[in-house]
Structures are given as C-alpha cells and as structure tokens.
Amino acid sequence: MHASILCLLVVAVGFANAANVELTFSQGTLKGKEAVSRNGRSFRSFTGIPYAKPPINRLRFQPPEAAIPWKGIFDATKTHERCLQVYSYLKNYTVLGNEDCLYLNVYLPNVSHEEKLPVMVFIHGGAFITGSASDYNPNLLMDHDVVLVTINYRLGPFGFLTTSTFHMLGNDGLKDQALAIKWVKENIAAFGGDSEKITVFGQGAGGISAHLHMLSPLSKHLISGVIAQSGTAVGHNAIMPYFLSVRNTKFLAERLKCPVHGDMDDMMRCLIYKNGKQILEKLVEFREWDVEPITLFKPVMEPDVPGAFLIEDPARIILKGDAAKVPFITGITSNEGDLRTSDIKDFNKNIDTYLPNLLGYRNVVIHKNLKPATESIKMFYLNNKNLSNANKNQFSKMYMDSLYLHGADFAVDLHLTKSKQSVYYYIFGYKGSQSYCKLYDSSTECDYGVCHSDDLLYIFNDNKHFPNFERNEDDNKVIDLMTKLWVTFATHGNPTPEDTFGTIPKWQPSEVDHVNYYFIKDGQTVENNTSLFKKRSKFWKKLELNDKRKQLKDEL
C-alpha cells in the first residue's frame, strides 16, 4: 500500500529530553530520535534506514535490489557504516567501511504542518571513491521547513566496476542512488514530505550524480529540481570511456590473480569472492604521479539494455531535449583548484604525461589532439614555463577550469539551448574561518582561496573533518543565506522569489548568450555578474579535444 495512505504513527516520550520517536510506514516501524538544529529548533532524525538489500555475495557488482520489510521495530537512532572505501587522496591511505552499506537518513522538523514539506535528497561527493551520508550533519538545514534525505551508495570498484558482459555493466553506484530516490518518492509522504517536490543536490561527484539523474531513464521522472555543486555530467571528470573501465577491471583482476583471458564470467566469479579490503589495497598500484589517478572506476555509458542507467553522451541527451524538465542550479567555488596545488614538486619532470591525467581530459581527447591540446594549455596558463611557486596560482586556475569551470559552463550552455526551465549559475566566493584546503596542507604559509567543497561548510556541519568548527558572525550569515537559497529553490523552483531576501539581490537566471553568475561574496554581499572568468571560459570552449564534443559545441 502506498505510503501516502498509510497511517502515520508518531509516539514521543519526554519531548524536552531528546526523546525517541516511532514512525510506521510501508517497510515497517522505525525508532528514531529527536535532535536540535543550529538555532534550537527540534527535529526528528531517522538514520540507517535500509533502502536496498546488502550488496554482498551474489549481489556484489550487481544492480541493487529493494530492501524487504522487517518485523518489529527497526532502530533508526544509530548511524550505519560508510560504504567500503579507500581514502586515496592521501598517500598513507586507509581502508574503511563495509560492503553492507545501502542505507539512508531522513530528517524532518518536529512541528506540525498542514501541507507536505519539500524534500531535498543529498548525494555526497568524494570522487566516487570515498565519503558517507553520515559525514553531513543536518542541523543547519533543519532550521528550515524541509525534509532532508542523505544517502549512501557503493563506491570505487564496488559501485563502478565494469566488464564487457551483461552480468557486470557498471554504474551500480548510480543505480543505488536511483533506487534511493525511488524509495523517497514512494515513502517520503509518511515522513511529512511532498513526493511531488523532490530536489536532488550533491557536490563534486555528488554534483555529477545529481545532474545525471536529470538524464537517466531510471530517475529523471522522479525529481522536481537539481542542484549540482562543483560537478556536472558534462565535465571532463564525469564519464569514463567504457573500454577504459573494462581495461581497468582486467588490470585489477590480474593483480588479484583472477583469470583475465577467456571467459569473462570466470573473472567475474573470481572477483566476487575476493576479500573487499584486498581489492581496494590493489588500487594503489595504479598510481602514476602523486596520488593520481585518484578515480579508476566511475560512471560509463552502458549498452542499451533494460535497467541501464546511462546509454548516451550526457551532452547529447540534453541537446535532444530528453533531460528532465526541471529547474537547474549549478556552480563552483571561486578557487576550486587550490585544493590540488599543495604537491607539484615532481610535476615538471613529466608534465606532458601528467597534465592530461590530472586535468581529466585524457579520457575524452582523441590521440591526434592530445599533444596540441596539452601545448595550448601550457601556453595559456603557464606561458610554456615550468611550474614554480611564482606561477602556482596559474596551476590552480588550470586545474579549476578543466575540472570544474568548463563543466559548469558547458552544462549551462546546453540547458539554455534546449530547456524552457530556469537555469541558475553561482560562484561561491566567501572565504570563511575554515577551509577544506587546510586538511591537505596545514602550512600557515599557504594562502588558499575558496577551494573545492568550501561551500558545503555553510549547508552542513561536517563532523568528520571539522568536529570543533566554531563559526564567527560572518560565517553564520553565510549559513543563513546558503541554506535559505537552497531550501527556497526546493520549495518554489526559484532560489529568490520576490521580496523574500530583503537587501540581497534577486538571483537572475542565465539566458542564451547571456550567462549570469550569482557571485556570493559573503552573507550580505551578493551580485549578479556576467563577466567572471570570461577569458578562461572562452579558452576551454574553443579547445579541440574530440570531434564529437566539437560537433556538440558547434550545435549550441
């Protein structure tokens, strides 16, 4: 029976003392708990809810299967383990997590509402290799009238390993996400959420994923809006060629002493029964420079078979008008590349080899264009000089523009060409008292800007990386602004309806041949700007990498 017509049972004991609460829906009864938001508002928390069967044994490397109902009361007061992962951003990597990880968390205000609340589904980032829903504390968003869902999905080879057989087609991590969104669509009414107002948002790999859900037949009909932060489906780092993913699978299998010649089913059976930790430890043997390549398995375009998540170039899907007809926000931080500038000592020795991999275009460039493209990039950013402390800032811009700016630009241009829905573009330029850059270089001598992921610090509390983050007054004003923009978009499909933000200017959507950036400088200083990064954006739009993408750009 559909969740919207089920009886909602809520039992609270001792409202003032972080009481347990119970909620009954189609899967069974949950025991949750009460918590308090940043501004002292009570909200209900249900964590570790299974949306799929554990992807272990025969279900390893397979599409997810929906979870079955349970008997009795399910304890949803505890966080579940993260998906099995290796934190390969660091040279001294650590294997963490568990393969039994397909769980989600639901948070909702502890107040009565006559109408159902808008729903926001967050997909965490981490280069498709790391991260967890439990890293993102909801207490900033719970100051607002919204139902928040955060989800786990399989990572690394467990979520994206691919073979050339129909038994392991890839994209299982994205299919996990799609199943979680379907779960939300079917069940969120029991939590007070509006199943017709589901905004999917994510950052980094989560931003790529959120954008892909606008394009996939498995999920595009389930959503009402998308926010893609620092990642889109048309960026250089979004999609891996199918043949390369299959090749990496064979390389991994070979290192695990699985058969790689002959019947692919034999290789698959061998991989299914290998120890998960051993599989991840072998990934480090793929490193070429520093920690690169970070991501060996990522989304692919699958064969056109039932259940496929993605069968066509995302850019082509948008140009054909086949994307979900929903409003779209995308954007980046003003210094995305600063996260990656802390270790370039050995880069000059093999710059022509390292640069295509580091900037992500090695997977999309055709052979005849590889050297000319690399030479053009070196000339534009480095004036053909070696990297040094003197031009380190140019290295940061180069990294940012290839992996983040170009993808956002291209996505905006594509949607403006074919979509009648509003397209909003932002630049987050507030440098607060904390930064993700500090996690990778603790040196006080390094002057970083607003780097990759810094915008998340004003939407979520990151308990894992910043357990003692004491925000100042300016930080809190930015939290007020960012959370209100995001929730208002989820509510109305427009981040700044008339007369709702006081002195903050209305966010003007972009138009064809008139891209508008909503430049967020701090919690009270925001401007609509049409000239940011103009020269750098133009360079990447004109750079010839492959003939198919050139043809698509010519059609814009």
Residue, then its C-alpha position, 0 to 999 in steps of 0.5 A: m500500500h502506498a505510503s501516502i495512505l498509510c497511517l502515520l504513527v508518531v509516539a514521543v516520550g519526554f519531548a524536552n529530553a531528546a526523546n525517541v520517536e516511532l514512525t510506521f510506514s510501508q517497510g515497517t516501524l522505525k525508532g528514531k530520535e529527536a535532535v536540535s538544529r543550529n538555532g534550537r529548533s527540534f527535529r526528528s532524525f531517522t538514520g540507517i534506514p535500509y533502502a536496498k538489500p546488502p550488496i554482498n555475495r551474489l549481489r556484489f557488482q550487481p544492480p541493487e535490489a529493494a530492501i524487504p520489510w522487517k518485523g518489529i521495530f527497526d532502530a533508526t537512532k544509530t548511524h550505519e557504516r560508510c560504504l567500503q572505501v579507500y581514502s586515496y587522496l592521501k598517500n598513507y591511505t586507509v581502508l574503511g567501511n563495509e560492503d553492507c552499506l545501502y542505507l539512508n537518513v531522513y530528517l524532518p522538523n518536529v512541528s506540525h504542518e498542514e501541507k507536505l514539506p519539500v524534500m531535498v535528497f543529498i548525494h555526497g561527493g568524494a570522487f566516487i571513491t570515498g565519503s558517507a551520508s553520515d559525514y553531513n550533519p543536518n542541523l543547519l538545514m533543519d532550521h528550515d521547513v524541509v525534509l532532508v534525505t542523505i544517502n549512501y551508495r557503493l563506491g570505487p570498484f564496488g559501485f563502478l566496476t565494469t566488464s564487457t558482459f551483461h552480468m557486470l555493466g557498471n554504474d551500480g553506484l548510480k543505480d543505488q542512488a536511483l533506487a534511493i530516490k525511488w524509495v523517497k518518492e514512494n515513502i517520503a509522504a509518511f515522513g511529512g514530505d511532498s513526493e511531488k517536490i523532490t530536489v536532488f543536490g550533491q557536490g563534486a561527484g555528488g554534483i555529477s550524480a545529481h545532474l545525471h539523474m536529470l538524464s537517466p531513464l531510471s530517475k529523471h521522472l522522479i525529481s522536481g529540481v537539481i542542484a549540482q555543486s562543483g560537478t556536472a555530467v558534462g565535465h571532463n571528470a564525469i564519464m569514463p570511456y567504457f573500454l577504459s573501465v573494462r581495461n581497468t577491471k582486467f588490470l585489477a583482476e590480474r593483480l588479484k590473480c583472477p583469470v583475465h583471458g577467456d571467459m569473462d564470467d570466470m573473472m567475474r566469479c573470481l572477483i566476487y569472492k575476493n576479500g573487499k579490503q584486498i581489492l581496494e589495497k590493489l588500487v594503489e598500484f595504479r598510481e602514476w604521479d602523486v596520488e593520481p589517478i585518484t578515480l579508476f572506476k566511475p560512471v560509463m555509458e552502458p549498452d542499451v539494455p533494460g535497467a541501464f542507467l546511462i546509454e548516451d553522451p550526457a551532452r547529447i541527451i540534453l541537446k535532444g531535449d530528453a533531460a528532465k524538465v526541471p529547474f537547474i542550479t549549478g556552480i563552483t567555488s571561486n578557487e576550486g583548484d587550490l585544493r590540488t596545488s599543495d604537491i607539484k614538486d615532481f610535476n615538471k619532470n613529466i608534465d606532458t604525461y601528467l597534465p592530461n591525467l590530472l586535468g581529466y581530459r585524457n579520457v575524452v581527447i582523441h590521440k591526434n589532439l592530445k599533444p596540441a591540446t596539452e601545448s595550448i594549455k601550457m601556453f595559456y596558463l603557464n606561458n610554456k614555463n615550468l611550474s614554480n611557486a611564482n606561477k602556482n596560482q596559474f596551476s590552480k586556475m588550470y586545474m579549476d577550469s578543466l575540472y570544474l569551470h568548463g563543466a559548469d559552463f558547458a552544462v549551462d550552455l546546453h540547458l539554455t539551448k534546449s530547456k524552457q526551465s530556469v537555469y541558475y549559475y553561482i560562484f561561491g566566493y566567501k572565504g570563511s574561518q575554515s577551509y577544506c584546503k587546510l586538511y591537505d596542507s596545514s602550512t600557515e604559509c599557504d594562502y588558499g582561496v575558496c577551494h573545492s567543497d568550501d561551500l558545503l561548510y555553510i549547508f552542513n556541519d561536517n563532523k568528520h573533518f571539522p568536529n570543533f568548527e566554531r563559526n564567527e558572525d560572518d560565517n553564520k550569515v553565510i549559513d543563513l543565506m546558503t541554506k535559505l537559497w537552497v531550501t527556497f529553490a526546493t520549495h518554489g523552483n526559484p532560489t529568490p522569489e520576490d521580496t523574500f531576501g530583503t537587501i540581497p539581490k534577486w538571483q537572475p537566471s542565465e539566458v542564451d548568450h547571456v550567462n549570469y553568475y550569482f557571485i556570493k561574496d559573503g552573507q550580505t554581499v551578493e551580485n549578479n555578474t556576467s563577466l567572471f572568468k570570461k577569458r578562461s571560459k572562452f579558452w576551454k570552449k574553443l579547445e579541440l579535444n574530440d570531434k564529437r564534443k566539437q560537433l556538440k559545441d558547434e550545435l549550441 
